[in-house]
Amino acid sequence: MKSSKKLGLPTVFAALMVFTAACGGETSSDKTEGKDNTKTEEKQELSGSLSISGSSAMQPLVAAAAEEFMAENPNVDVQVQAGGSGTGLSQVSEGSVQIGNSDVFAEEKEGIPADELVDHKVAVVGMTAAVNPKVGIKDIKKEDLIKVFTGKITNWKELGGADQKIVLVNRPDSSGTRAVFNKFALDGATPAEGITEDSSNTVKKIINETDGAIGYLAFSYFTDDTVTPLAIDGVEPTEENVQSGTFPVWAYEHSYTKGEADGLAKTFLDYMMSDDIQNNLLKEQGYLPVTKMEVERDAEGKQTDK
């Protein structure tokens, strides 16, 4: 009997060790799982509201990204308003919105404290002239485009098109789309008087409904055949031609913050630069990723190879 008890004691001790180790393992696993669950819960608990305004050309992209962002974060509300680049830059400078979208560098806008703003280049946009389909042309020489917008050519028959009076549709002075088009398509020439509209959506609608109309739009608005995008000097307005620098009318899409981005604004801007948005949503919306550009531009408009 004594021999049996002595043999049983080590056995019991070993069993206790195994049991203790097993319990310790479960506790460690539980803690690890708890940490993972906490991280997941923290991600799901992202909440708050974000106000964004500015560029009409950027609105389709940012609104689509915001919709996906809110779907992933149901406690977040993101409001995206247009109104033009000047409006976005003014409002973010004043602090009435957290992000101000612009087709132009803040340094190009008079009265904007550019040194207080931080630039986040989130995409590239191509732009070109757009005409009513009945005009009858799909390509135009740059020198003729300038003559059209400065009122030196007033009928499309002068360019081989229909016998229709040319109707100019412009964006307001605060528009970044107008600034980019004037700078790179019109070589800085001042357009003649015409119809002026705040929204690119409205510009597209007016061009479609008005015989002889011409305006300008970002590539992202050419989603159907209601308006005709024009090639310039034989160069088609395509993503590939913008990326190579062959097509001249393009600009960065800027999302400005007042000071360094933080909080929900930073999270959203990081989301804008994610692979999913840059490689998928941008293409769907007619924009180009910054990373695929073979050329770059500075605030003065000088283009150089990367």
ZAMARGU-4260 file (C-alpha; in steps of 0.2 Angstrom, whole numbers, plus 5000, padded with zeros to 4 digits):
<rodrens>
0) 5000/5000/5000 | 5014/5012/5004 | 5023/5008/4988 | 5006/5012/4979 | 5004/5029/4987
5) 5022/5034/4983 | 5019/5029/4964 | 5003/5039/4964 | 5010/5055/4971 | 5021/5060/4955
10) 5007/5055/4944 | 4995/5067/4953 | 5008/5080/4952 | 5011/5078/4934 | 4992/5078/4931
15) 4991/5095/4940 | 5005/5102/4930 | 4996/5097/4913 | 4980/5105/4920 | 4988/5121/4925
20) 4997/5123/4908 | 4980/5120/4899 | 4972/5133/4910 | 4986/5145/4907 | 4984/5142/4888
25) 4966/5145/4888 | 4968/5161/4898 | 4982/5167/4885 | 4970/5163/4871 | 4956/5171/4879
30) 4966/5187/4881 | 4972/5187/4863 | 4955/5184/4857 | 4949/5198/4868 | 4962/5210/4861
35) 4957/5205/4843 | 4938/5208/4847 | 4943/5225/4855 | 4952/5230/4840 | 4937/5225/4829
40) 4925/5234/4841 | 4936/5250/4840 | 4935/5250/4821 | 4917/5248/4821 | 4914/5261/4834
45) 4922/5275/4822 | 4909/5289/4823 | 4906/5307/4820 | 4902/5319/4806 | 4913/5326/4792
50) 4910/5341/4781 | 4918/5342/4764 | 4915/5356/4751 | 4923/5363/4735 | 4927/5357/4718
55) 4912/5351/4707 | 4924/5340/4697 | 4929/5331/4712 | 4912/5329/4719 | 4907/5312/4710
60) 4923/5304/4716 | 4922/5310/4734 | 4904/5307/4736 | 4906/5289/4730 | 4921/5286/4742
65) 4910/5294/4756 | 4896/5282/4752 | 4908/5267/4754 | 4916/5274/4769 | 4899/5276/4778
70) 4894/5259/4773 | 4909/5252/4782 | 4907/5264/4796 | 4888/5266/4800 | 4891/5278/4814
75) 4899/5291/4803 | 4891/5304/4793 | 4900/5312/4778 | 4892/5327/4769 | 4900/5332/4752
80) 4895/5348/4744 | 4901/5356/4728 | 4901/5375/4725 | 4918/5377/4716 | 4937/5376/4722
85) 4937/5394/4728 | 4922/5390/4740 | 4931/5374/4746 | 4947/5383/4750 | 4938/5398/4758
90) 4928/5387/4769 | 4942/5375/4775 | 4952/5391/4779 | 4938/5398/4789 | 4935/5381/4798
95) 4917/5379/4792 | 4922/5362/4784 | 4936/5350/4788 | 4941/5346/4770 | 4941/5358/4756
100) 4942/5351/4738 | 4951/5360/4724 | 4956/5357/4706 | 4970/5370/4708 | 4984/5373/4721
105) 4979/5385/4735 | 4993/5396/4730 | 4984/5400/4714 | 4968/5407/4723 | 4969/5425/4728
110) 4965/5428/4746 | 4968/5410/4752 | 4980/5408/4766 | 4989/5394/4758 | 5003/5393/4771
115) 4990/5388/4784 | 4983/5373/4773 | 4990/5356/4770 | 4988/5349/4753 | 4983/5330/4750
120) 4984/5326/4732 | 4971/5312/4731 | 4969/5310/4712 | 4971/5317/4694 | 4958/5323/4683
125) 4958/5326/4665 | 4946/5339/4657 | 4941/5344/4639 | 4929/5355/4630 | 4912/5347/4628
130) 4899/5351/4614 | 4881/5347/4610 | 4881/5332/4599 | 4872/5341/4585 | 4887/5353/4583
135) 4895/5339/4572 | 4913/5340/4577 | 4924/5329/4588 | 4941/5337/4586 | 4947/5355/4587
140) 4964/5364/4585 | 4969/5372/4601 | 4971/5389/4592 | 4953/5387/4586 | 4947/5382/4603
145) 4954/5398/4610 | 4945/5408/4596 | 4929/5400/4600 | 4930/5404/4618 | 4936/5422/4615
150) 4922/5425/4603 | 4932/5426/4587 | 4923/5411/4579 | 4905/5412/4582 | 4897/5399/4571
155) 4902/5380/4570 | 4901/5381/4551 | 4918/5390/4551 | 4925/5374/4558 | 4916/5362/4547
160) 4902/5359/4559 | 4883/5363/4558 | 4877/5380/4554 | 4874/5384/4572 | 4878/5399/4582
165) 4891/5395/4596 | 4884/5397/4614 | 4897/5397/4627 | 4894/5389/4644 | 4906/5394/4657
170) 4909/5391/4676 | 4911/5405/4688 | 4928/5414/4692 | 4928/5403/4708 | 4928/5387/4699
175) 4944/5377/4698 | 4938/5368/4683 | 4937/5385/4674 | 4955/5389/4680 | 4962/5373/4674
180) 4953/5374/4657 | 4958/5392/4655 | 4976/5389/4659 | 4980/5373/4649 | 4967/5373/4635
185) 4965/5392/4632 | 4983/5397/4636 | 4977/5409/4649 | 4965/5418/4637 | 4949/5426/4645
190) 4933/5418/4639 | 4920/5429/4631 | 4903/5432/4640 | 4891/5417/4640 | 4880/5407/4651
195) 4888/5404/4668 | 4884/5390/4680 | 4890/5385/4697 | 4889/5366/4694 | 4897/5354/4681
200) 4881/5344/4681 | 4871/5359/4676 | 4884/5364/4663 | 4882/5346/4655 | 4863/5348/4656
205) 4863/5365/4647 | 4876/5359/4633 | 4864/5344/4630 | 4849/5354/4629 | 4856/5369/4619
210) 4860/5368/4600 | 4877/5375/4597 | 4883/5374/4615 | 4901/5372/4621 | 4908/5371/4638
215) 4920/5361/4648 | 4920/5346/4659 | 4930/5333/4669 | 4932/5316/4661 | 4921/5309/4675
220) 4906/5318/4667 | 4907/5309/4651 | 4897/5294/4656 | 4885/5294/4641 | 4882/5302/4624
225) 4872/5317/4629 | 4887/5328/4626 | 4903/5325/4615 | 4920/5327/4622 | 4933/5335/4610
230) 4950/5329/4605 | 4962/5344/4605 | 4975/5345/4590 | 4971/5327/4586 | 4975/5320/4604
235) 4960/5311/4611 | 4955/5315/4629 | 4960/5298/4637 | 4967/5293/4653 | 4982/5286/4645
240) 4986/5302/4636 | 4984/5312/4652 | 4996/5300/4661 | 5009/5302/4648 | 5007/5320/4648
245) 5002/5320/4629 | 4985/5328/4633 | 4987/5345/4640 | 4972/5348/4651 | 4973/5340/4667
250) 4976/5344/4686 | 4978/5336/4703 | 4963/5334/4713 | 4968/5342/4730 | 4959/5339/4747
255) 4965/5353/4759 | 4965/5353/4778 | 4968/5367/4789 | 4985/5361/4797 | 4989/5343/4798
260) 4974/5332/4796 | 4968/5323/4811 | 4953/5313/4818 | 4940/5308/4806 | 4947/5319/4792
265) 4964/5310/4793 | 4955/5293/4793 | 4944/5298/4778 | 4959/5305/4768 | 4969/5289/4772
270) 4954/5279/4765 | 4955/5290/4749 | 4973/5284/4747 | 4969/5266/4750 | 4972/5253/4736
275) 4954/5249/4734 | 4949/5268/4731 | 4965/5272/4720 | 4964/5256/4710 | 4946/5253/4708
280) 4934/5268/4713 | 4945/5281/4704 | 4944/5271/4687 | 4925/5269/4689 | 4923/5287/4692
285) 4934/5293/4678 | 4949/5299/4688 | 4967/5293/4688 | 4978/5288/4702 | 4992/5300/4706
290) 5004/5285/4707 | 5002/5281/4689 | 5006/5298/4682 | 5022/5299/4671 | 5023/5317/4673
295) 5020/5330/4687 | 5016/5348/4688 | 5020/5362/4701 | 5009/5376/4706 | 5015/5387/4692
300) 5009/5374/4679 | 5026/5368/4674 | 5026/5350/4668 | 5041/5339/4670 | 5044/5320/4668
305) 5044/5310/4684
</rodrens>
